[in-house]
């Protein structure tokens, strides 16, 4: 299912983003799936499972030394994607911009989950995709194209768990923002996670109309993705 708003489509099946009305929805959905699979094959996916105890501490205000805690989670992301390939882990960690973005995203994700409160979002699998240089989950050619903000999926063949996907490009937009559609980055991310949760519940499809605030969030992120796609792709090169 897709949803129109003005000249654009803002949902394609389980994907939240901004798409031209004349796109082939099934073709775009297949292409996004292909790019995600390729990202796993090329060790460009960082997988995060939220820590329930940490979130509980944040909600209660009892979290000690959050900077060290979140830095440790960021470092675990590098280790997990590299598995036993130390050279790959070192190469990723040497990417200062990527390291900064992942740290900021870990902070913002945990803040968003704490704001949402205990629920299914705390137990989801979150996947951050590092795009190859010059191309990601966004495509623009003149005035045509599409920009992916988030996607829900059933996971990989070896880990079939409900998952929510983001890209490093999206992290770049969030990390560089003081506000998104009048909300803090964590508030905007919480809204995105909530609607992606709904897509999971509805068989990996957006079936309910997005409210006006969510349109503004998605539109603002998508516009920045479209404007800065090449720049973000260059910055994420290790």
Order of alpha helices (4+ residues) and beta strands (2+ residues): beta-beta-beta-alpha-beta-alpha-alpha-alpha-alpha-beta-beta-beta-beta-alpha-alpha-alpha
